[in-house]
Amino acid sequence: MLHQLKGRFGAPVAMAIVGLVGIWLVVMVVLPQWQMIAYSFHPNLLPAEIGGPKDHWSLTNYATLFDNRIHLAIFFKTLWSSVLVTGLTLLVSYPIAYYLAKVATPGQAALCLLLLVIPFWINEILRTFSWFILLAFRGPLNELLLALGLIDRPIRFLSGDGGVLVGMVYAYILFMVFPLYNAIESLDGNQIRAARDLGAGSVRTHWRVVIPHAKPGIATGCIMTFMLAAGSYAVPALLGSPGSRWFTQIIYNWFFEGGDWNQGAAYAFLLLVLCIGFMSLVMRLFKVGLADIAR
C-alpha cells in the first residue's frame, strides 16, 4: 500500500497519509479499546479508593455475566437474533443486488439506488420511530389488514422480537446491498450466459456461478450487518417489548443507570469478542481473507 501511494503521490505525501491514518487508528480505535479493557479488569471503586489496596486486577466483572442467568440468556439471545437478522438481510438484499448489477439498465439502477438511499438521509431514530408507528397496535399496517379482511383483530407486532427483526433488516440493508452489488457487478456476464447455454437453470446458475464469485461481498455484508445488529441500541429500545431486551441495553444500564463503568466495560468487551469471533467464522466459512473483503 505504501509503495502504491509513493508511486501515485510521492514519498512525502504518502508518508503523511500513512502517518495520519496511523494516528487516527491509535487515537480513535486502539486507545479507547485499551481503556475499556483496563476498566473491565478493575472493580468499581470510589474516586478516593482508586490506586489503593482495593484497586487490583480481577475477573470479577466477567464472572458476573456467567453468574447472572438472565443476562447470560440475553447475551445468547442477542447472538442468535443477530445471526437471524444477518440471514434475513442477506435473503432480502441478494435479489436486489443482482437486479441492480445484472438486470437493470443504468437508468433503472440509478433510480433504485436513489430510492434505497433517500430514506437513510433521515436520522436512524426517526426511521425507527416510523416503523414503530407502522407496526403499532392501531397503526397503518393493522388498519390496512383489517380493511382488506385479512385479519379480524389487530396484531401486536411489537409484543415480541418481530418488530425488532423488521426494523434491523431495514436499518442495515444498505450495508448488505452495496458489498453484494460491488461483488456481483464485477462478474463477467458471459459466464452467466455460458452456464445457461449449458443447460443450467436460474437456481443452479446462481449457486454455481454467481454466489461463488460474490463470496467476498457476502462475507463483507454479513460481517457488517452482524456487528451493527449485535451492537444496536436504538432499534431494540424503540421496537422491542420488555421481554425482548438486547445485550446492548444491559450494557447501557450498567454505564448510565447503574453507574458501574467497570462492569459495563466487561460486558462491552465480551460483545466485542463475540463480534470478532463471528467475523473469523464467516471468513473461514467463505474461505476469504482480509484482502478479499477489503477489495
ROLO-54290 format. One record per residue: x, y, z of N, C-alpha, C, O in turn. Coordinates in steps of 0.2 Angstrom, whole numbers, padded with zeros to 4 digits, always signed. Each point is the difference from the previous one (the first is absolute). Layout:
BEGIN
XYZXYZXYZXYZ
...
This chain:
BEGIN
+0004-0006+0000-0004+0006+0000+0004+0006+0000-0001+0005-0004
+0006-0005+0008+0005+0006+0001+0004+0001-0007+0001+0006-0002
+0000-0011-0001+0004+0000-0007-0005+0003-0005+0003+0004-0004
-0009-0006+0004-0005+0003-0005-0001+0007+0001+0000+0004-0004
+0000-0002+0011-0001+0007+0001+0006+0004-0002-0001+0006-0002
+0007-0008+0003+0006+0003-0002+0000+0001-0007+0002+0006-0003
-0004-0011-0001+0000+0001-0007-0005+0005-0003+0000+0002-0005
-0006-0001+0009-0005+0004-0003+0001+0007+0003-0002+0005-0004
+0004-0004+0010+0000+0007+0003+0007+0002+0002+0001+0006+0001
+0004-0011-0001+0007+0002+0002+0001-0002+0007-0005-0001+0004
+0011+0001-0002+0002-0003+0007-0003+0005+0006-0002-0003+0004
+0003+0009-0005-0002+0004+0006-0008+0000+0001-0002-0001+0006
-0002+0001-0011-0007+0000+0001-0002-0007+0002-0004+0000+0004
+0007-0005-0007-0002-0007+0002+0002-0001+0008-0004-0003+0003
+0010+0005-0001+0001+0000+0007-0005+0004+0005-0001-0003+0005
-0001+0008-0008-0004+0004+0004-0007-0003+0001-0003+0000+0005
+0001-0003-0011-0007-0004+0000+0000-0006+0005-0004-0001+0004
+0010-0003-0005+0000-0005+0005+0001+0002+0007-0003-0003+0004
+0007+0008-0003+0000+0003+0007-0006+0002+0003-0002-0001+0006
-0002+0005-0010-0007+0002+0002-0005-0006+0002-0003+0000+0005
+0004-0005-0010-0005-0006+0001+0003-0003+0007-0005-0003+0004
+0011+0002-0003+0003-0003+0006-0002+0003+0006-0002-0003+0005
+0002+0010-0005-0002+0004+0006-0007-0001+0001-0003-0001+0006
-0001+0001-0011-0008-0001+0001-0001-0006+0003-0004-0001+0004
+0007-0005-0007-0001-0006+0003+0002-0001+0007-0004-0003+0004
+0009+0006-0002+0003+0000+0007-0005+0004+0005-0002-0003+0005
+0000+0009-0007-0004+0004+0004-0007-0002+0000-0003+0000+0005
+0000-0002-0011-0007-0001+0000-0002-0008+0001-0006-0001+0002
+0011-0003-0003-0002-0007+0001+0004-0004+0005-0003-0002+0005
+0010+0003-0005+0004-0004+0005-0001+0002+0007-0001-0004+0004
+0002+0011-0003+0000+0003+0007-0007-0001+0003+0000-0002+0006
-0006+0003-0009-0006-0001+0003-0001-0007+0002-0003-0002+0005
+0005-0003-0010-0001-0007+0002+0004-0002+0005-0002-0004+0005
+0008+0006-0004+0005-0001+0005-0003+0002+0007+0001-0003+0005
-0004+0009-0005-0003+0003+0006-0005-0004+0002-0001-0001+0006
-0004-0001-0011-0005-0004+0002+0002-0007+0003-0003-0002+0005
+0008-0001-0008+0003-0006+0003+0003+0001+0007-0001-0004+0005
+0004+0009-0004+0003+0002+0007-0005+0001+0005+0000-0003+0005
-0006+0006-0007-0005+0001+0004-0003-0006+0002-0002-0001+0006
+0001-0004-0010-0004-0006+0001+0004-0005+0005-0004-0004+0003
+0010+0005-0002+0004-0004+0004+0001+0003+0007+0003-0003+0005
-0006+0009-0004+0000+0003+0007-0007+0001+0003-0005+0000-0003
+0005+0000+0010-0007+0000+0003-0002+0007+0000+0004+0005-0001
-0011-0004+0002-0003+0007+0000+0001+0003+0007-0002-0003+0005
+0007+0008-0005+0002+0003+0007-0002+0007+0000-0001+0004-0005
+0001-0001+0011-0001+0007+0001+0007+0004-0002+0005-0004+0000
-0006+0010-0003+0006+0003-0002+0006+0000+0005+0006-0001-0002
-0008+0001+0009+0006+0000+0005+0003-0007+0000+0006+0000+0003
-0009-0005-0005+0002-0007+0001+0004-0002-0006+0004-0005+0000
-0004+0009-0006+0004-0002-0006+0007+0001+0002+0003+0005+0002
+0001-0010-0004+0007-0001+0001+0002-0002+0007+0006-0001+0002
-0011-0001+0002+0001-0003+0007+0000-0007+0000+0001-0003-0006
-0001+0000+0012+0000-0008+0000-0005-0003-0003+0000-0006-0002
-0006+0009+0002-0006-0003-0004+0000+0000-0007-0003-0004-0004
+0008+0008+0001+0000+0001-0007+0005-0005-0003+0006+0001-0001
-0008-0007-0001+0004-0005-0003-0004-0003-0006-0006+0000+0000
+0010-0004-0004-0002-0003-0005-0004-0007+0002+0002-0003+0004
-0008+0002-0007-0004-0006+0001-0005-0001-0005-0001+0004-0005
-0001-0010+0005-0005-0003-0005-0007+0001+0003-0005-0003-0003
+0004+0006+0008-0007+0001+0003-0005+0002-0004-0006-0002+0000
+0007+0008-0004-0005+0003-0005-0002-0005-0005-0006+0000-0002
+0011-0005+0000-0002-0004-0005-0004-0006+0003-0005-0003-0003
+0007+0001+0009-0004-0005+0003-0007+0002+0002-0005-0005+0000
+0003+0011+0000-0007+0002+0001-0004-0002-0005-0006-0002+0001
+0008+0002-0007-0004-0002-0006-0002-0007+0001-0006-0002-0001
+0011-0002+0002-0002-0008+0001-0003-0002+0006-0003-0005+0001
+0003+0010+0004-0004-0002+0006-0007+0003+0000-0005-0002+0004
+0003+0006-0009-0006+0003-0001-0004-0003-0006+0002+0001-0006
-0006-0006+0007-0004-0004-0005-0004+0005-0005+0000-0002-0006
-0003+0007+0009-0004+0004-0004+0005+0004-0005-0002+0000-0006
+0007+0003+0008+0005+0003-0005+0003-0005-0005+0001+0002-0005
+0001-0008+0008+0003-0005-0005-0005-0002-0005+0002-0001-0006
-0008+0000+0008-0006-0001-0005+0000+0005-0005-0001-0001-0006
+0001+0007+0008-0001+0006-0005+0006+0000-0004+0000+0002-0006
+0006-0003+0008+0006+0000-0004+0000-0005-0005+0001+0002-0006
-0003-0008+0007-0001-0005-0005-0006+0001-0005+0000-0002-0006
-0005+0005+0009-0006+0002-0004+0002+0005-0005-0002+0000-0006
+0006+0005+0008+0003+0005-0005+0004-0003-0005+0000+0002-0006
+0004-0007+0008+0004-0003-0005-0004-0004-0005+0001+0001-0006
-0006-0004+0008-0004-0004-0005-0004+0005-0004-0001-0001-0006
-0002+0006+0009-0004+0005-0004+0004+0004-0005-0003+0001-0005
+0009+0000+0007+0004+0004-0005+0002-0005-0006+0000+0003-0005
+0001-0009+0006+0001-0005-0005-0006+0000-0005+0000+0000-0006
-0006+0000+0010-0006+0000-0004-0001+0006-0004-0002+0000-0006
+0003+0006+0009+0000+0006-0004+0004+0000-0006-0001+0002-0005
+0008-0005+0006+0004+0000-0005-0002-0004-0006+0000+0001-0006
-0003-0007+0008-0003-0005-0005-0006+0003-0004+0000+0000-0006
-0004+0004+0010-0006+0003-0004+0002+0005-0004-0003+0001-0006
+0008+0003+0008+0002+0006-0004+0004-0003-0006-0001+0003-0006
+0004-0008+0006+0003-0003-0006-0005-0003-0005+0001+0002-0006
-0006-0005+0009-0005-0002-0005-0004+0005-0003-0002+0000-0006
+0001+0006+0009-0003+0006-0003+0004+0003-0005-0002+0003-0005
+0009-0002+0007+0004+0004-0004+0003-0003-0006+0001+0003-0005
+0000-0010+0005+0003-0003-0006-0004+0001-0006+0003+0002-0005
-0010-0003+0005-0004+0001-0006+0001+0008-0003+0000+0001-0006
+0000+0003+0011+0001+0007-0001+0006+0002-0004+0001+0003-0005
+0005-0006+0009+0006+0001-0003+0001-0003-0007+0003+0003-0004
-0005-0009+0003+0000-0003-0007-0004+0004-0005+0003+0001-0005
-0008+0001+0007-0004+0004-0005+0003+0007-0002+0001+0001-0006
+0002+0002+0011+0004+0006-0001+0006-0001-0004+0002+0004-0005
+0001-0010+0006+0007-0001-0004-0001-0003-0006+0004+0002-0005
-0009-0006+0003+0000-0004-0006-0007+0001-0004+0000-0003-0006
-0005+0005+0009-0006+0000-0003-0002+0007-0002-0002+0002-0006
+0002+0003+0010-0002+0007-0001+0004+0003-0005+0006-0001+0000
-0009+0006-0003+0004+0005-0005+0003+0005+0005-0002+0000+0006
+0007+0004-0009+0003+0005+0004-0005+0005+0004+0001+0002+0005
-0006+0000-0009-0005+0004+0002-0004-0003+0006-0001+0003+0005
-0001-0009-0006-0004-0004+0005+0004-0001+0006-0002+0001+0006
+0008-0003-0007+0005-0001+0006+0001+0007+0004+0000-0001+0006
+0001+0006-0009+0001+0007+0003-0007+0001+0004+0001+0003+0006
-0007-0004-0009-0006+0002+0003-0001-0005+0007-0002+0003+0005
+0004-0009-0006-0001-0005+0006+0005+0002+0005-0002+0000+0006
+0008+0002-0007+0005+0002+0005-0002+0006+0003+0001+0001+0006
-0004+0004-0010-0003+0006+0003-0005-0001+0005+0000+0003+0006
-0005-0008-0008-0005-0002+0005+0002-0003+0006-0003+0001+0005
+0008-0005-0006+0003-0003+0006+0004+0004+0005-0001+0000+0006
+0004+0005-0009+0004+0005+0004-0003+0005+0003+0001+0002+0006
-0006+0001-0009-0004+0006+0002-0003-0001+0007+0001+0005+0004
-0004-0010-0002-0002-0001+0007+0005+0000+0005-0001+0002+0006
+0007-0003-0008+0006+0000+0005+0003+0007+0001+0005+0001+0004
-0008+0004-0008+0002+0007+0002-0003+0002+0006+0002+0005+0003
-0007-0009+0000-0004+0002+0006+0004-0004+0006+0003-0005-0001
-0003+0008+0007+0003-0003+0005-0003-0007+0002-0006-0001-0001
+0011-0003+0003-0002-0007+0002-0006+0000+0005-0004-0005-0001
+0004+0009+0006-0005+0000+0005-0007+0001-0003-0005-0003+0002
+0005+0008-0007-0006+0002-0003-0003-0005-0004-0006-0001-0001
+0011-0003-0003-0002-0005-0004-0003-0006+0004-0005-0003-0002
+0008+0002+0008-0002-0005+0004-0007+0002+0003-0005-0005+0001
+0004+0011+0001-0007+0002+0002-0005-0001-0005-0006-0001+0001
+0008+0002-0008-0005-0001-0005-0002-0007+0000-0006-0002-0001
+0010-0003+0002-0002-0007+0001-0004-0001+0006-0005-0004+0000
+0006+0008+0005-0004-0001+0006-0007+0002-0001-0005-0003+0002
+0004+0008-0006-0007+0003-0002-0003-0005-0005-0006-0002+0001
+0010-0001-0006-0003-0005-0004-0002-0006+0003-0006-0003-0002
+0010+0000+0007-0002-0006+0003-0004+0001+0006-0001-0006+0004
-0001+0011-0002-0004+0001+0006-0006-0004+0000-0003-0001-0005
+0000+0000+0011-0006-0004+0001-0006+0003-0004-0004-0003-0003
+0004+0010+0002-0005+0003-0004+0003+0004-0005-0002+0006-0002
+0008-0008-0001+0003+0003-0005-0002-0001-0007-0005-0004-0001
+0008+0007-0004-0002-0001-0007-0001-0007-0002-0004-0002-0004
+0009-0002+0006+0001-0007-0003-0006-0004+0003-0003-0003-0004
+0001+0003+0010-0006-0003+0003-0006+0002-0003-0005-0003-0002
+0004+0010+0001-0006+0003-0003-0001-0003-0008-0005-0001-0002
+0011+0001-0001+0000-0003-0007-0003-0007+0000-0004-0002-0004
+0007-0002+0008-0001-0007+0000-0008-0001+0002-0003-0005-0002
+0001+0009+0007-0007+0000+0002-0005+0002-0006-0005-0003-0001
+0007+0008-0002-0004+0002-0006+0000-0005-0006-0005+0000-0003
+0010-0003+0002+0000-0006-0005-0003-0006+0002-0001-0005-0004
-0001+0004+0011-0003-0006+0002+0005-0005+0001-0002-0006+0001
+0008+0007-0001+0005-0005+0001+0001-0002+0008+0002-0006+0001
-0004+0010+0003+0000-0002+0007-0007+0003+0003-0003+0005-0002
+0001-0008+0008-0006+0002+0003+0001+0004+0006-0004+0003+0003
+0011-0002+0000+0002+0004+0005+0007+0002-0001+0004-0003-0003
-0002+0009+0006+0006+0002-0001+0006-0004+0003-0002-0004+0005
+0008+0003-0008+0005-0004+0002+0005+0005+0004+0002+0005-0002
+0001-0008+0008+0005+0004+0003+0007-0002-0002+0003-0005+0002
-0001+0009-0008+0006-0002-0003+0006+0002+0005+0005-0003-0001
-0006+0007+0006+0005+0003+0004+0000-0004+0007+0004+0002+0004
-0007-0007-0004+0000-0004+0007+0005-0005+0001+0002-0002+0005
+0002+0001-0011+0006-0005+0001+0006+0003-0004+0001+0006+0000
+0002-0011-0003+0006+0002-0004-0001+0002-0007+0004+0002-0004
-0010-0003+0001-0002+0001-0007+0002+0007-0002+0003+0001-0005
-0006+0004+0009+0002+0007-0002+0007+0001+0000+0002+0004-0004
+0002-0006+0009+0007+0001+0000+0003-0003-0006+0005+0003-0003
-0007-0009+0001+0003-0003-0006-0001+0004-0006+0004+0001-0005
-0010+0001+0004-0002+0004-0006+0004+0007+0000+0002+0002-0005
-0002+0001+0011+0003+0006+0000+0008+0000-0002+0003+0004-0003
+0000-0010+0006+0007+0000-0001+0002-0002-0008+0004+0002-0002
-0008-0007-0001+0001-0001-0007-0001+0006-0004+0004+0001-0004
-0009+0003+0006+0000+0007-0004+0006+0004+0001+0002+0004-0004
+0000-0003+0011+0005+0004+0002+0006-0001-0003+0004+0004-0002
-0002-0011+0000+0007-0001-0002+0000-0004-0007+0005-0003-0002
-0011+0004-0002+0000-0003-0006+0005+0003-0005+0003-0004-0004
-0001+0010+0005+0005+0003-0005+0007-0003+0001+0004+0000-0004
-0003-0002+0010+0007-0002+0002+0001-0007-0003+0005-0003+0000
-0011+0000-0002+0000-0007-0003+0000+0001-0008+0003-0004-0004
-0007+0009+0002-0002+0001-0007+0007+0002-0004+0001-0003-0005
+0002+0008+0008+0006+0003-0004+0006-0005-0001+0002+0000-0005
+0000-0004+0011+0005-0005-0002-0002-0005-0005+0004-0002-0004
-0010+0000+0005-0002-0005-0005-0001+0003-0007+0003-0004-0005
-0005+0010+0004+0000+0003-0006+0007+0001-0003+0001-0002-0006
+0004+0004+0010+0006+0001-0003+0003-0007-0002+0004+0000-0005
-0005-0005+0009+0003-0007-0002-0004-0003-0006+0004-0002-0005
-0010+0003+0004-0004-0003-0005+0002+0004-0007+0000-0003-0005
+0000+0009+0006+0002+0005-0006+0006-0002-0004+0000+0000-0006
+0005-0003+0010+0006-0001-0003+0000-0007-0003+0005-0002-0004
-0010-0002+0004-0001-0006-0003-0001+0001-0008-0004+0004-0002
+0008-0008-0002-0001+0001-0007-0007-0004-0002-0001-0005+0002
-0003+0009-0005-0006-0002-0002+0000-0006-0005-0005-0004+0000
+0011+0003-0003+0000-0006-0005+0000-0007+0004-0002-0005-0002
+0005+0006+0008-0001-0006+0004-0007-0002+0002-0001-0006+0000
-0003+0010+0001-0007-0001+0002-0003-0003-0007-0004-0005+0001
+0005+0008-0006-0003-0002-0007+0003-0007-0002-0004-0004-0002
+0010+0003+0004+0003-0007-0002-0003-0005+0005-0002-0006-0003
+0000+0007+0009-0003-0005+0004-0007-0001-0002-0002-0006+0000
-0001+0011-0002-0007-0001-0003+0000-0004-0006-0004-0004-0002
+0009+0005-0003+0000-0003-0006+0002-0007+0001-0002-0005-0004
+0005+0003+0010+0002-0007+0001-0006-0004+0004+0001-0005+0002
-0006+0009-0001-0006-0004+0002-0002+0002+0008-0004-0003+0003
+0008+0007+0000-0001+0002+0007-0006+0004+0001+0000+0005-0004
-0004-0006+0008-0006+0004+0002+0002+0006+0004+0006+0001+0002
-0010+0003+0000+0001+0006+0004+0003-0002+0007+0005+0003+0002
-0008-0007+0001+0003-0002+0007+0007-0003-0001+0004+0002+0004
-0003-0006-0008+0007-0003-0001+0005+0005-0002+0006+0000+0002
-0008+0004-0007+0004+0006-0002+0003+0004+0006+0005+0002+0001
-0010+0000+0003+0002+0004+0006+0004-0004+0005+0005+0003+0002
-0007-0009-0001+0004-0004+0005+0007-0002-0002+0004+0000+0004
-0003-0001-0011+0006-0002-0002+0005+0005-0003+0006+0000-0001
-0009+0006-0001+0003+0005-0004+0000+0007+0004+0006+0002+0002
-0012+0000+0000+0000+0007+0003+0002+0000+0007+0004+0004+0002
-0007-0009+0002+0002+0001+0007+0007-0002+0001+0003+0004+0005
+0001-0009-0008+0007-0001+0001+0004+0007-0001+0005+0001+0003
-0007+0002-0009+0003+0006-0001-0001+0006+0005+0004+0004+0001
-0010-0004+0002-0002+0005+0004+0002-0001+0007-0002+0004+0005
+0006-0009-0003+0001-0002+0007+0004+0005+0004-0002+0001+0005
+0006+0003-0008+0003+0006+0004-0005+0005+0002+0000+0003+0005
-0005-0002-0010-0005+0005+0001-0005-0003+0006-0002+0004+0004
+0000-0010-0005-0004-0003+0005+0003+0000+0007-0003+0002+0005
+0010-0004-0005+0003+0000+0007+0000+0007+0003-0001+0001+0006
+0003+0004-0011+0000+0007+0003-0007+0003+0003+0000+0002+0005
-0005-0004-0009-0006+0002+0002-0003-0003+0006-0003+0003+0004
+0005-0010-0003-0002-0003+0006+0003+0002+0006-0003+0001+0005
+0010+0001-0006+0004+0002+0006-0003+0007+0002-0001+0001+0006
+0000+0003-0011-0002+0007+0002-0007+0000+0003-0001+0003+0005
-0003-0007-0008-0007+0000+0003-0001-0003+0007-0003+0002+0004
+0007-0008-0003+0000-0003+0006+0003+0005+0006-0003+0000+0005
+0008+0003-0007+0003+0004+0005-0004+0006+0002+0000+0002+0006
-0003+0001-0011-0005+0006+0001-0006-0003+0004-0003+0004+0004
+0000-0010-0006-0006-0002+0004+0002-0002+0007-0004+0002+0004
+0010-0005-0003+0002-0002+0007+0001+0006+0004-0001+0000+0006
+0003+0005-0009+0002+0006+0004-0006+0006+0000+0001+0005+0002
-0006-0007-0005-0006+0005-0001-0003+0001+0007-0001-0004+0004
-0001+0010-0003-0004+0002+0006-0006+0003-0001-0005-0001+0003
+0004+0006-0008-0006+0004-0002-0005-0005-0002-0006+0001+0002
+0007-0005-0007-0005-0005-0002-0004-0004+0005-0006+0000+0000
+0010-0004+0004-0003-0004+0005-0003+0004+0005-0005-0002+0003
+0007+0008-0001-0002+0004+0005-0007+0003-0002-0005+0001+0004
+0004+0000-0010-0006+0004-0003-0005-0005-0002-0006+0001+0001
+0008-0007-0004-0005-0005-0003+0000-0006+0004-0005-0004-0002
+0009+0003+0007-0001-0006+0004-0004+0001+0006-0002+0005+0002
-0001-0011+0000-0004+0000+0006+0004-0001+0006+0006-0002-0001
-0008+0002+0007+0004-0001+0006+0003-0007+0000+0005-0001+0003
-0008-0004-0006+0002-0007+0000+0005-0001-0006+0002-0006-0001
+0000+0011-0003+0004-0001-0006+0006+0005+0001+0002+0003-0005
+0001-0003+0011+0006+0004+0001+0006-0002-0004+0001-0006-0001
+0003+0011-0001+0006-0001-0003+0006+0000+0004+0000+0004+0005
+0006-0007-0006+0006+0000+0005+0002+0007+0000+0003+0002+0005
-0003+0002-0010+0002+0007+0000-0004+0004+0005+0003+0005+0003
-0009-0006-0002-0004+0003+0005+0002-0001+0007+0000+0004+0005
+0003-0011-0004+0003-0001+0007+0006+0004+0001+0001+0002+0005
+0003-0002-0010+0006+0004+0000-0001+0008+0001+0003+0003+0005
-0008-0001-0008-0002+0007+0001-0002+0001+0008+0001+0005+0003
-0005-0010-0001-0002+0001+0007+0005+0000+0005+0000+0004+0005
+0005-0008-0006+0006+0000+0004+0004+0007+0000+0002+0002+0005
-0001+0000-0011+0003+0007-0001-0004+0006+0003+0003+0003+0004
-0009-0002-0006-0003+0006+0001-0006+0000+0005-0002+0005+0003
+0000-0011-0001-0005-0001+0006+0003-0002+0006-0001+0002+0005
+0005-0008-0006+0004-0002+0006+0006+0003+0002+0002+0000+0006
+0001+0004-0011+0006+0004+0002+0006-0005+0001+0005+0003+0002
-0005-0009-0004+0005-0005+0000+0004+0000-0006-0002-0005-0004
+0006+0009+0002+0004+0000-0006+0004-0006-0001+0001-0002-0006
+0002+0000+0011+0004-0006+0000-0004-0006-0002+0003-0004-0004
-0009+0003+0007-0004-0006-0002-0002+0001-0007+0000-0005-0004
-0002+0011+0002-0002+0001-0007+0005-0001-0005-0001-0003-0005
+0007+0005+0007+0006-0001-0005+0001-0008-0001+0002-0002-0005
-0003-0002+0011+0001-0007-0001-0005-0003-0005+0002-0004-0004
-0008+0006+0005-0005-0002-0004+0001+0002-0008-0001-0004-0004
+0003+0010+0003+0001+0003-0006+0006-0004-0003+0000-0001-0006
+0005-0001+0010+0006-0003-0003-0002-0007-0002+0002-0003-0005
-0006-0001+0009-0003-0006-0002-0004+0000-0007+0000-0004-0004
-0004+0010+0003-0003+0000-0006+0005+0001-0006-0002-0002-0005
+0007+0006+0006+0005+0001-0005+0003-0007-0002+0001-0001-0006
+0001-0003+0011+0003-0006-0001-0005-0004-0004+0002-0004-0005
-0008+0004+0006-0005-0004-0003+0000+0002-0008-0001-0004-0004
+0001+0011+0003+0000+0002-0007+0006-0002-0004+0000-0002-0005
+0006+0003+0009+0006-0003-0003+0000-0007-0002+0002-0002-0005
-0005-0002+0010-0001-0007-0002-0004-0002-0006+0001-0004-0004
-0007+0008+0004-0004-0001-0006+0003+0002-0006+0000-0003-0005
+0004+0009+0005+0004+0002-0006+0005-0006-0002+0000-0001-0006
+0003-0002+0010+0005-0005-0001-0004-0006-0003+0003-0003-0005
-0008+0001+0008-0004-0006-0003-0003+0002-0007+0001-0005-0004
-0003+0010+0003-0003+0002-0007+0006+0000-0005-0001-0003-0006
+0007+0005+0008+0006+0000-0005+0002-0007-0001+0002-0002-0006
-0002-0002+0011+0002-0007-0001-0006-0004-0004+0002-0004-0004
-0008+0006+0005-0006-0004-0003+0001+0002-0008-0001-0005-0004
+0002+0011+0003+0000+0002-0007+0007+0000-0003+0001+0001-0006
+0004-0003+0010+0007-0001-0003+0002+0006-0003+0003+0000-0005
-0004+0006+0008+0003+0006-0002+0004+0003+0005+0000-0001+0006
+0005+0006-0008+0004+0003+0005-0001+0007+0000-0005+0003-0003
+0008+0001+0007-0001+0007+0001+0001+0004-0006-0003+0005-0002
+0008-0007-0002+0001+0003-0007-0006-0001-0004-0001+0005-0004
-0002-0011+0004-0006-0001-0005-0006+0005+0003-0003+0002-0004
+0002-0002+0010-0005+0004+0003+0001+0008-0002-0005+0003-0001
+0011-0001+0002+0002+0007-0001+0000+0002-0007+0001+0006-0002
-0002-0010-0003+0000+0002-0007-0006+0005-0002-0001+0002-0005
